[in-house]
Amino acid sequence: MSALNANRPTLAAQRSRGFTLIELMVTITVAAVLLTIALPSFVNTTLNSKLRATANNLSAAVMLARSEAIKRNAATQLCPSDNDTSCSGDWEDGWIVIASDNTVVHREGPVPEGFKVNTTATTLSFDPSGVGSTAADFTICRATPSVGSQERVVSVTATGRPSVTRTETGSCS
């Protein structure tokens, strides 16, 4: 090998020098544009997921309270609870299913931060046949940091059967 060729970098060494500043800036610009387009969709998907999960948890608690009343052949209640042992507080604090002997059958923690549960119902009671005392509607929505357009409405019939509906009114008050 001659002395002239010994100082020349090989072809592999020439290719592994990295990116130019222009290539790096173009890549960052493309990534920023894609992120700007994708971010609102991601926030909307996250909101949708939290609303769905909270509504499904409430619906499942209604079904559990109803089935426990039938199974135990005794009245049960679904009510808000801020201490996980008795009926107290607001629906945002969480809820419990409680049997007539004050046994807590199920506990559900608070709704996600910034979410709200609007309803006129203070408690849902089920007699031993599983029939509820009254019909009720629960609207689950995001109140802060900004009101979301999506909501979930959990409707409980007088017979105690829940259903979940998606609405887009965006009036979380």
Buried (B, 14 or more C-beta within 10 A) or exposed (E): EEEEEEEEEEEEEEEEEEEEEEEEEEEEEEEEEEEEEEEEEEEEEEBBEBBBBBBBBBBBBBBBBBBBBBBBEBBBBBBBBBEBEEBEBBBBBBBBBBBBEEEEBBBBEBBBEBBBBBBEBEBBBBBBEBBBBEBBEBBBBBBEEEBBBBBBBBBBEEEBBBEBEEEEEEEBE
